[in-house]
Amino acid sequence: MTTQFATINIRNLRLRTYIGFNTEEMEKQQDVVINIQIRYQITDAVLQDRVEGALNYKTVTKKVITHVEQGRFLLLEKLVADILAISSEHPDVRQAEVTVDKPHALRFADSVSLTLEYNADKAANRHYLEIAS
């Protein structure tokens, strides 16, 4: 069988969290809008409609919701990195991308957003280099 990939898109997950380092931001929760894209290798089991072989996007989403809603973050970078780590922890994930928007963060802008990406091949190479050095 040829290697096949599936892409899961979780779009516009709207949550509230403490994000920022200004006094007002640390005292009042703010809205964040999260978009997650996960590309993973699918198995024959998935193509045969067996649930146990699939990546469960509901499980990923629940972990993200819990982490975001219970967390406090000074920087958008930290929040996005944490969500990316959750989104890419399944061993079949080859790539992931997370974008978090912080609506109304700037006076004349709809939102400010930050995007981070994960690539399993690059992560493996980086890990190998760390071990070798």
C-alpha positions as CSV (number, residue, x, y, z in Angstrom):
1,M,0.0,0.0,0.0
2,T,1.1,3.5,-0.7
3,T,1.6,5.8,2.3
4,Q,-1.5,8.0,2.7
5,F,-2.0,11.0,4.8
6,A,-5.0,12.7,6.3
7,T,-5.4,16.3,7.3
8,I,-7.5,17.3,10.2
9,N,-8.6,21.0,10.5
10,I,-10.0,22.3,13.7
11,R,-11.3,25.8,12.8
12,N,-12.2,28.8,14.9
13,L,-12.1,27.1,18.4
14,R,-13.2,30.0,20.6
15,L,-11.9,30.0,24.1
16,R,-11.2,32.4,27.0
17,T,-7.9,32.5,28.9
18,Y,-5.5,34.8,30.7
19,I,-3.1,36.1,28.1
20,G,-0.7,39.0,28.4
21,F,1.5,40.7,30.9
22,N,-0.3,44.0,31.4
23,T,-2.2,44.3,34.7
24,E,-5.6,44.4,33.0
25,E,-4.7,41.3,30.9
26,M,-3.6,39.4,34.0
27,E,-6.8,40.1,35.8
28,K,-9.4,39.5,33.1
29,Q,-9.8,36.6,30.7
30,Q,-9.7,37.4,27.0
31,D,-11.0,35.7,23.9
32,V,-8.7,33.6,21.7
33,V,-9.5,32.0,18.4
34,I,-7.5,28.8,17.7
35,N,-7.0,27.1,14.3
36,I,-5.2,23.8,14.2
37,Q,-4.1,21.7,11.2
38,I,-2.8,18.2,11.8
39,R,-1.4,16.0,9.0
40,Y,-1.0,12.4,10.0
41,Q,-0.2,9.1,8.3
42,I,-3.2,6.9,8.1
43,T,-3.1,3.1,8.4
44,D,-4.9,0.3,6.7
45,A,-7.1,0.1,9.8
46,V,-8.5,3.6,9.2
47,L,-9.2,2.7,5.5
48,Q,-11.1,-0.3,6.8
49,D,-13.2,1.9,9.0
50,R,-11.6,0.8,12.3
51,V,-11.7,3.6,14.9
52,E,-8.7,2.4,16.8
53,G,-6.3,3.3,14.0
54,A,-7.5,6.9,13.7
55,L,-6.2,10.0,15.4
56,N,-9.0,11.2,17.6
57,Y,-9.5,14.9,17.0
58,K,-12.0,15.1,19.9
59,T,-9.3,14.0,22.3
60,V,-6.9,16.6,21.0
61,T,-9.5,19.3,21.2
62,K,-10.4,18.4,24.8
63,K,-6.8,18.6,25.8
64,V,-6.4,22.0,24.1
65,I,-9.5,23.3,25.8
66,T,-8.5,22.2,29.2
67,H,-4.9,23.6,28.8
68,V,-6.0,26.9,27.5
69,E,-8.9,27.6,29.9
70,Q,-7.0,26.5,33.0
71,G,-3.7,28.3,32.0
72,R,-2.2,31.7,32.3
73,F,0.1,32.9,29.6
74,L,2.3,36.0,29.4
75,L,3.1,35.6,25.8
76,L,1.1,34.4,22.7
77,E,4.2,32.4,21.7
78,K,4.0,30.2,24.8
79,L,0.3,29.6,24.3
80,V,0.7,28.7,20.6
81,A,3.7,26.5,21.4
82,D,1.8,24.6,24.1
83,I,-1.1,24.0,21.7
84,L,1.3,22.8,19.0
85,A,2.9,20.3,21.4
86,I,-0.6,18.9,22.3
87,S,-1.5,18.8,18.6
88,S,1.6,16.9,17.6
89,E,2.1,14.4,20.4
90,H,0.4,11.5,18.6
91,P,3.2,9.3,17.0
92,D,1.6,9.3,13.6
93,V,1.5,13.1,13.3
94,R,3.9,14.2,10.5
95,Q,3.1,17.9,10.5
96,A,1.0,20.4,12.5
97,E,0.3,24.1,12.4
98,V,-1.4,26.2,15.0
99,T,-2.6,29.8,14.7
100,V,-4.0,31.7,17.6
101,D,-5.7,35.0,17.2
102,K,-6.1,37.5,20.0
103,P,-9.1,39.6,18.9
104,H,-9.0,43.3,19.7
105,A,-5.4,43.2,21.0
106,L,-4.6,46.3,19.0
107,R,-6.9,49.4,18.8
108,F,-7.2,49.6,15.0
109,A,-6.9,45.9,14.1
110,D,-9.4,43.0,14.2
111,S,-6.8,40.8,15.9
112,V,-3.2,39.8,16.3
113,S,-2.3,36.3,15.5
114,L,0.8,34.0,15.8
115,T,1.5,30.8,13.9
116,L,3.9,28.0,14.7
117,E,4.6,24.8,12.8
118,Y,5.8,21.3,13.6
119,N,7.4,18.9,11.2
120,A,8.3,15.4,12.5
121,D,11.2,15.0,10.1
122,K,12.9,18.2,11.2
123,A,12.1,17.4,14.9
124,A,13.7,14.0,14.5
125,N,16.8,15.5,12.9
126,R,17.1,18.1,15.7
127,H,16.7,15.3,18.3
128,Y,19.4,13.2,16.6
129,L,21.8,16.2,16.5
130,E,21.2,16.9,20.2
131,I,22.0,13.2,21.1
132,A,25.1,13.2,18.9
133,S,26.6,16.4,20.4
